[in-house]
Amino acid sequence: MDPLVRVPAAPPSFIRVPPSLEGLQRLAYNLWWSWHPEARALFARLDPFTWGRTHSPIPVLASAIRWTEFLDSSDYMAEYAEVIGDFDRYLANGRDHWFHRQHATELPGPIAYFCAEYGIHETLGIYSGGLGVLAGDHLKTASDMALPLVGVGLLYRRGYFRQTIDADGHQEHAYPNYDLSRLPILRALDREGERLTVTVALPGRDVRADVWTAQVGRVPVLLLDTDTPENDEGDRPITHQLYVRGREMRLHQELVLGVGGVRAIRALGLEPAVWHLNEGHSAFLLAERARELVADGARLDDALERVRRDSVFSIHTPVSAGNERFDAGLVRKVAGALLDGDGRPNTGGVPVDRVLDIGLGTDGDASQFDMTAFSLRLTTRANAVSKLHAVTANATWHEVVGHEILGVTNGIHTPSWVGTPLRQLLGHYLEANLDHLDPATQKSRWWERIEKVPAAELWEAHLRQKGELAHFARGRLRSQLARHGEPPSVLDQLGAVLDPNALTIGFARRFATYKRAAMIFTDMERLARLLHDADRPVQLIFAGKAHPADRPGQQVIQEIFARSRSVAMRGRVFILEDYDMRIARFLVQGVDVWLNNPRRPLEASGTSGMKAAANGVVNVSVLDGWWDEGFAGDNGWAIGGRETNADEAAQDWADAQDLYRLLETEIVPAYYDRDPTGLPTTWIGWMRRSIAADIWRFSTTRMLHEYAEQMYLPAAGVSAVASRR
């Protein structure tokens, strides 16, 4: 089949570019630019000020550009021709990529991929963290591999909250109000060329959702938006905020996502071969598909079986709070009529009591509807997101699933996360093509030849990325502390913090308490000696958000902020506010060590450490999630072992002591051990092994090979295929 899933979209009404530069407009509305630095540079040259403020091509093209200056520049026009040529060739082909080489005739239709959030680029703020970023990397890699796929999600006009930290360390929440005209999205058109809108019947009224398209390379993402004048004032905000706290509003969101998403797919005439639920938020798509079949005359049991046959499900967390549940009475009240055929004659239906029965959780509590249990029972295959997570997921859900939950370990979209200095170095010495990881030939397995990169140049590339982090972080810290009213003398001192020669440890992720962000502060005196060693200094950079309803997580942020301003830690401990994908890129590219210390086995996967390792950053982590299988003894360090203590306080203390031991006796000495030329040759060896062990094994390219052969093709009715890797 055609590797491109095509969704027509209305052209932008307010952007005008000269005809000889028309490719800029096409490129601006395709997020291909988000993982191609040369494309971003094309827009940055047009208006450096607007680009520096927004990092988005749409505001740049809407600004007052003196086009003649660029049309007369042979240098710019040559750069434009090269980038747009690459972009057009990318969209035009795809049949020479892995999926079409191996399975071109085996998939009768696209994959419909549903997720509540997508982290594609920070300028499209419809994500909160790991789940969304993983979904965004999934889409980008599907595009690179020419795997036919269409994404479905919600368009959050107020996104996820923007975080500030006040002078007392309290997390403060602000929700932006996005101007959709400045986002890289366009209104989707139906088969008649009209603007696409779908309807979901809820108690006493119809809720309409406009459909927008975010184009991610070859992959379109349909984003549903209820903020339309045709809706009641109370319904317009349904899709405003990601992970809204109110349970009834959250249920409305998930009905719009699941039911409305199916209806958008149908309105476009698409016939998915497989339906992929990435977490349980979209579970109502299964009920909607069954309702369609019943309306067409199928018996309910047959309809449910047919839905199960081509549906697959990914579970992302062993933590109970990450598995969505709703009060059964609320589901009856809000969704009952909709599930039973919109409450209208001859529209088919799935009785709400049957839905609630299928969604009975492992605790047998009939007062709760468990979206994960519902999804597991109505899908043919399910996967956890690491091998260790598969063990815990099977132990938790074995009575519900009826079949094994597979372990398909997460990965990262390498081009999105590897820094430009390192990317250029790998390309120069190894002919590395991060856009097309393919281990099929020896030449393409360039990571196995990492020793060919000269140590001095590898270290220089790392120091450049470290310098970029320091420059960025100093600016952020200056803005933060100026807002707190710190005097000019303190703000001036920030120009010298984050010494690029000091060992720099990064910790950035969601501040849930089980992730133990503050564990390194267990013994303040011991830590202070490490940080302030005159000959071998250490510095710590933290970033991350706690959900607005997570008070304990917010207290962790307050504790770390207080440590960063204390006499004992000042100048060595820093916390950056408003963690997003941009901050994440600077951190995973620029620190020396990536720290991760959750309580095992509560970290399902964790992809930030993969991003760091791909940049030559060395991991020190608890053997949980991906690191349980990624740790090889010579590519990083493991905190503790694989045994856990039921006494959490005792386990926390033991892990903290082991972390201090590793820092004091292994990590810090290795970093500061220099050869006669000043190179940390031992450390560079760790960096090489981090890259070599991570770059393929923990890529979304490898991950999607496994999804295709272990999940998608079997669900599409293709006999089990042997890996051809």
Buried (B, 14 or more C-beta within 10 A) or exposed (E): BEBBBEBBBBEBEEBEBEEEBEBBBBBBBBBBBBBBBEBBBBBBBBBEEBBEEBBBBBBBBBEEBEBEEBEEEEEBBEBBEEBBEBBEEBBEEBEEBBBBEBBEEBBEBBBBBBBBBBBBBBBBBBBBBBBBBBBBBBBBBBBBBBBBBBBBBBBBBBBBBBBBBBEEBEBEBEBEEBEBEBBBBBBBBBEEEEEBBBBBBBEEEEBBBBBBBBBBBBBBBBBBBBBBEBBEEEBBBBBBBBBBEEEEBBBBBBBBBBBBBBBBBBBBEBEBBBBBBBBBBBBBBBBBBBBBBBBEEBEBEEBBBBBBEBBBBBBBBBEEEBBBBBBBEBBBBBBBBBBBBBBEEEBBBBEBEBBBBBBBBBEEEEEBBBBBBBBBBBBBBBBBBBBBBBBBBBEBBEEBBEEEBBBBBBBBBBBBBBBBBBBBBBEEBBEBEBBBBBBEEEEBBBBBBBEEBEBEEBBBBBBBBBBBBBBBBBEBBBEBBBEEEBEEEBBEBBEEBBBBEBBBBBBBBBBBBBBBBBBBBBBEEBBBEBBEBEEBBBBBBBBBBBBBEBEEBBBBBBBBBBBBBEEBBBBBBBBBBBBBBBBBBBBBBBBBBBBBBBBBBBBBBBBBBBBBBBBBBBBBBBBBBBBBBBBEEEBBBBBBEEEBBEEEEEBBBBBBBBBBEBBBEEBBEBBBEEEEEEBBBBBBBBBBBBBBBBBBBBBBBBBBBBBBBBBBBBBBEBEEBEEEE
